[in-house]
Amino acid sequence: MMQPIPIETLLESLDTYDLVIDARSPHEYGESRVPGARNFYALSDEEHRIVGTLYKQVSPFEARVQGASYVCVNAASHVKELYPAFTPNAKIAIYCARGGMRSSSLGTIFSSIGYRIDRVTGGYKSYRRFVLDYLENLPKIDFITLAGNTGCGKSDLLQSLENVLDLEKMANHYGSVFGDVNGSQPTQKEFQNRLVHAYRSLIPSRRAFVESESKRIGKITLPALLNRQMAQGFRVEITAPLEQRIERIMRMYDTMDEPFFRERMERISPYISRDDKASAIAAFENNELSRVAEILLTQYYDKVYKTTLRPDMSLCNDDPLKTAATLRGVQEELSARTPHEH
């Protein structure tokens, strides 16, 4: 059996689905998708291109004939992935670009062999409309905004706390010129999807933790309304001894190779003295990574990433377990206040 559902129904119960199928091409799926969806494509990238060309240059009928032949072959492969991993009792949803032929074709095949399929009307396009509307009208969340110099352990603290919006993790970027050391970032659309999913998972009645960010994290642009909410949050400045900051930086950037390092050092040339730049490069060549970290922290990060915003509270993170416990206490205290006291 296959039944149509609106995107709102899917999102309200997304976590209850055993499988959400994205029937679009691998390229479309790779750019952005509904969080947690798996790509069981109706048409491969090349097949999608061929069918689109036939539709425009020959006729819609010819395109549908060719498309149907592709779908049947691809569906046969996907069925082997469906069973025995998913039983007929599994809760499955499917969508394509606009809720048209691709999700309908695959959904019909899967439902005909006994699977119960919820097909999203409007497809991925309706999901993107939902995402963009949500970002323009973000619900009010009272944040505890963690600020402080690079290497003070803000990201590590977020991992040990609850009701957290981890923007750098979603953006796969540390938020600095060296921040993309772990690989490429998601597309702007994919980041927006992740952000909405994470935001909707927050508990509105509890203060939520977030790390202070600028308007951009690497190539990703944050919604203006989110920036305002973070700026209005209860601001906690996190500090830490230089030795601990050096250790964290070394751990964060332990995968950095020489070409990456040299290219990033050229980028920061306008913001660091010639002598400090030369010292950092020489230390890197001699594998003196702690010295590299010290130079970058004291002569670049601490000077460039200054803020004029005054914190509501300061915490020294020399003992992360103790710091996290203190932050939980702050969260409980602030959450217990009535809204007009925030």
C-alpha positions in Angstrom: 0.0 0.0 0.0 1.2 3.5 -0.8 -0.4 6.7 0.6 0.5 10.4 0.1 1.6 12.5 3.1 2.5 16.1 3.3 6.1 17.0 4.3 4.9 18.2 7.7 3.6 14.7 8.6 7.0 13.2 7.7 8.9 15.8 9.8 6.6 15.5 12.8 7.4 11.8 13.0 10.7 11.5 11.2 12.4 9.6 14.0 9.7 6.9 13.9 10.5 5.9 10.3 12.7 2.8 9.8 13.7 4.1 6.4 13.3 7.4 4.5 14.1 6.9 0.8 15.5 9.7 -1.4 14.6 8.6 -4.9 16.5 11.5 -6.6 19.8 11.1 -8.5 23.0 10.6 -6.5 24.2 14.1 -7.4 20.9 15.7 -6.1 21.1 13.6 -3.0 24.8 14.5 -2.4 24.0 18.2 -2.5 21.4 18.1 0.2 18.7 15.9 1.6 16.2 15.2 4.4 18.3 14.3 7.4 18.7 10.5 7.7 17.4 9.7 4.2 19.1 7.0 2.1 19.6 7.3 -1.6 17.7 4.6 -3.5 17.8 6.4 -6.8 15.1 5.9 -9.5 17.6 7.2 -12.1 21.3 7.5 -11.9 23.0 10.9 -12.7 23.6 9.9 -16.4 20.1 8.3 -16.7 18.5 11.5 -15.3 20.4 13.6 -17.8 19.3 11.3 -20.7 15.7 11.3 -19.7 15.7 15.0 -19.3 17.2 15.5 -22.8 14.6 13.2 -24.3 11.8 15.0 -22.6 12.9 18.4 -24.0 14.2 17.4 -27.4 12.1 14.4 -28.4 8.8 13.9 -26.5 7.6 13.3 -23.0 6.4 9.9 -24.0 9.8 8.8 -25.2 11.3 10.1 -22.0 8.8 8.1 -19.9 9.5 4.9 -21.8 13.2 5.2 -21.4 12.8 6.3 -17.8 10.6 3.3 -17.0 13.2 0.9 -18.3 15.9 2.5 -16.1 13.7 2.5 -13.0 12.9 -1.2 -13.3 16.6 -2.1 -13.4 17.5 0.2 -10.5 14.5 -1.0 -8.5 15.6 -4.6 -8.8 18.9 -3.6 -7.2 17.2 -1.6 -4.4 14.9 -4.5 -3.6 18.0 -6.5 -2.6 18.9 -3.7 -0.2 15.4 -3.6 1.2 15.0 -7.2 2.1 15.9 -8.8 4.4 17.1 -5.5 6.1 13.5 -4.3 6.3 10.4 -6.4 6.8 7.0 -5.6 5.4 6.1 -4.1 8.8 8.8 -1.4 8.5 7.7 2.2 8.4 9.0 3.6 5.1 8.7 7.0 3.4 9.8 8.1 0.0 10.3 11.4 -1.8 11.8 12.6 -5.1 12.3 16.2 -6.4 8.7 17.2 -6.7 6.8 14.2 -5.6 6.3 13.0 -9.2 7.3 10.1 -11.3 10.5 8.9 -9.6 9.0 8.4 -6.1 5.8 7.2 -7.6 7.5 4.6 -9.7 9.8 3.2 -7.0 7.0 3.5 -4.4 4.6 1.5 -6.6 7.1 -1.3 -7.1 8.0 -1.5 -3.4 4.4 -1.4 -2.2 3.4 -4.0 -4.8 5.6 -6.6 -3.1 4.1 -5.8 0.3 5.8 -2.7 1.8 3.8 0.1 3.3 5.0 3.3 1.7 4.3 6.9 2.6 5.0 9.1 -0.4 5.8 12.8 0.3 3.6 15.1 -1.8 5.6 17.9 -3.3 8.8 16.0 -2.7 12.1 17.5 -1.7 10.9 20.9 -3.1 8.2 21.0 -0.4 10.9 20.2 2.2 13.1 23.1 1.1 10.1 25.4 1.3 9.5 24.2 4.8 13.2 24.7 5.7 13.5 28.3 4.3 10.2 29.4 6.0 11.4 27.9 9.3 14.7 29.8 9.1 13.0 33.1 8.4 10.7 32.6 11.4 13.0 30.8 13.9 11.2 30.0 17.2 12.6 31.9 20.1 15.3 29.9 21.9 17.1 31.3 25.0 20.7 30.4 24.6 23.7 30.1 26.8 26.4 31.3 24.4 29.9 30.0 25.0 32.6 32.5 23.9 36.3 32.7 24.4 39.7 32.4 22.7 40.6 29.5 20.3 41.6 26.3 22.1 39.8 26.9 25.3 37.7 23.8 24.8 34.3 25.2 23.9 33.6 22.5 21.3 34.6 19.7 23.7 32.3 21.2 26.4 29.3 21.2 23.9 29.9 17.4 23.4 29.4 16.8 27.2 26.3 19.0 27.6 22.6 18.5 26.7 20.2 20.7 24.7 23.0 21.8 22.4 23.2 23.4 19.0 26.6 22.5 17.6 27.0 24.7 14.6 30.7 23.9 13.8 29.9 20.2 13.8 27.1 20.7 11.3 29.3 22.9 9.2 32.3 20.5 9.5 34.5 23.5 10.2 36.3 25.0 13.2 35.3 28.5 12.3 38.8 29.8 11.5 41.2 30.0 8.5 42.5 26.6 9.4 39.0 25.3 10.2 38.4 23.0 7.2 41.2 20.7 8.2 38.7 17.8 8.4 37.6 18.0 4.8 35.0 19.7 2.7 32.0 21.4 4.1 28.4 20.6 3.3 26.5 22.8 0.8 24.6 25.8 2.2 21.3 23.9 1.6 22.5 20.8 3.4 23.7 22.9 6.3 20.3 24.6 6.5 18.6 21.2 6.5 20.8 20.0 9.4 20.3 23.3 11.3 16.5 23.1 11.1 16.6 19.4 12.1 18.8 20.2 15.1 16.9 23.3 16.1 13.6 21.5 16.1 15.2 18.9 18.4 16.0 21.5 21.1 13.8 21.6 24.2 12.3 25.2 24.1 11.7 25.3 27.9 15.4 24.7 28.7 18.3 27.0 28.0 20.3 25.7 25.0 24.0 25.8 24.6 25.7 27.2 21.5 29.2 28.4 20.7 29.5 32.1 19.7 30.1 32.4 16.0 30.5 35.2 13.4 28.1 35.5 10.5 30.0 32.8 8.6 31.5 29.4 9.5 33.9 28.8 6.6 31.8 29.1 3.5 28.5 28.6 5.4 26.4 31.7 6.2 24.3 31.6 9.4 20.8 32.9 9.4 20.7 36.5 10.7 17.9 35.7 13.1 20.0 32.9 14.7 23.0 35.3 15.1 20.7 37.8 16.9 19.4 35.1 19.2 23.0 33.9 20.0 24.1 37.5 20.7 21.1 38.0 23.1 22.0 34.8 25.0 23.6 34.5 28.4 27.2 34.9 27.5 29.8 32.7 29.2 33.5 33.4 28.5 35.5 30.2 28.6 39.2 30.6 29.4 42.0 28.1 29.8 45.8 27.9 30.5 47.9 28.3 27.4 49.4 24.8 27.8 46.0 23.2 27.6 45.0 25.4 24.6 48.2 24.3 22.8 47.4 20.6 23.5 43.8 21.1 22.1 45.1 22.8 19.0 47.6 20.1 18.3 44.8 17.5 18.7 42.4 19.4 16.5 44.9 19.9 13.7 46.8 16.6 13.8 45.8 15.7 10.3 47.1 18.9 8.8 49.7 18.3 6.0 52.4 20.7 4.8 50.6 22.0 1.6 47.5 22.8 3.7 49.5 24.5 6.4 51.6 26.6 4.0 48.5 27.8 2.0 46.7 28.8 5.2 49.8 30.7 6.5 49.8 32.7 3.2 46.2 33.6 3.9 46.9 35.0 7.3 50.0 36.9 6.2 48.3 40.3 6.5 47.4 39.5 10.1 50.6 38.1 11.5 54.1 39.6 11.6 56.7 38.5 9.1 59.0 37.2 11.9 56.2 35.2 13.6 55.1 33.7 10.3 58.7 32.6 9.6 59.0 31.2 13.0 55.8 29.2 12.7 56.8 27.8 9.3 60.3 26.8 10.6 58.8 25.1 13.6 56.4 23.2 11.4 59.3 22.0 9.2 61.1 20.8 12.3 58.0 19.0 13.5 57.8 21.3 16.6 54.0 21.4 16.5 53.6 22.7 20.0 55.6 25.7 19.1 53.5 26.2 15.9 50.4 26.1 18.0 51.8 28.6 20.6 52.7 31.1 17.9 49.4 30.8 16.1 47.4 31.2 19.4 49.3 34.1 20.9 50.3 36.0 17.7 47.3 35.4 15.5 44.1 34.0 17.0 44.2 36.0 20.2 44.8 39.2 18.4 42.5 38.7 15.4 39.5 37.1 17.0 38.9 39.6 19.8 35.4 40.6 20.8 34.0 43.7 22.4 31.0 42.0 23.9 31.1 41.7 27.7 30.4 38.3 29.2 27.8 37.7 31.8 30.1 35.1 33.4 33.6 33.8 33.0 34.8 30.2 33.6 38.3 28.9 33.6 38.2 25.5 31.8 41.3 24.0 33.4 39.1 21.2 34.6 36.6 20.3 31.9 34.5 18.0 34.1 34.1 20.8 36.7 33.4 23.4 34.0 30.7 21.2 32.4 29.1 20.7 35.9 29.0 24.4 36.5 27.5 25.0 33.1 24.7 22.5 33.8 24.0 24.3 37.0 23.8 27.6 35.1 21.5 26.0 32.6 19.1 24.7 35.3 19.1 28.0 37.2 18.4 30.1 34.1 15.8 27.6 32.8 13.9 27.8 36.0 13.4 31.5 35.8 10.2 32.9 34.4 10.4 34.3 30.8 10.3 38.0 31.9 13.4 37.4 34.1 15.5 36.2 31.2 
